[in-house]
Structures are given as C-alpha cells and as structure tokens.
Amino acid sequence: MWGSKPWDNDKAADWFSKLMETTDLPAEVRSVLKSRNEEKSEVLRAAVFCVLQFGRVYVWPINDLNKDLQHAIAALEKILEDEDYCYSQKVISEINEELSELKRRISPLQ
C-alpha cells in the first residue's frame, strides 16, 4: 500500500483497471458527457457522479482522466444553467462543491 485510500495499492489498482475494461464504464460515461447538449441535467449529473467517484489516478484510465474530468466540469457548468434542475440553493451548492472537487483533480502535467 502506498496510501490510505481504497485504490492506493497494487491489487486494488489492478482490480479497478479490470473493472473499467470489462464494464466499459468510462466509455459510457464519456458518451453522456460529450453529448451534453442532448442529455437532460439528471442524466448528466449521474454521469458526473461516476467521474466524481471513479475519476482518480489508479482507478480511471489514466490516458483519459484529465479529458474526462474536463468534460465532467463542462457538464456541471451546463447543469448550473438549468433553472428547473437547480431549483434550490442546496442543489446549486452541491454542484459547486462537485465542480471544485473535479477541478482539484486535474493534473497540470497533462
């Protein structure tokens, strides 16, 4: 183990890699995020949730991580424009927290 997080060890990193390959979760999520003009806010936020949960080094495919984080950020910014979805300050606050978390994960090296 090299850290305290569930993905901070070789066995877990290998398991996550296999999971991502066999389920094709990243491609499904990416498809929704890229079609954000067609998808409703509810579906977009569900796809962003997947990136929030799994979009980390040692979990998400590393070659796509920064790009997918950026797509998730763009999706949340689009959701913030949806007044029907952002019906309360609590929802807006949660989305802003999610935005901050995604922005923190973007690597300046890529």
Secondary structure as GFF3:
##gff-version 3
##sequence-region A 1 110
A	DSSP	alpha_helix	10	23	.	.	.	ID=ss1
A	DSSP	alpha_helix	25	34	.	.	.	ID=ss2
A	DSSP	alpha_helix	41	54	.	.	.	ID=ss3
A	DSSP	three_ten_helix	62	64	.	.	.	ID=ss4
A	DSSP	alpha_helix	65	80	.	.	.	ID=ss5
A	DSSP	alpha_helix	89	105	.	.	.	ID=ss6
###
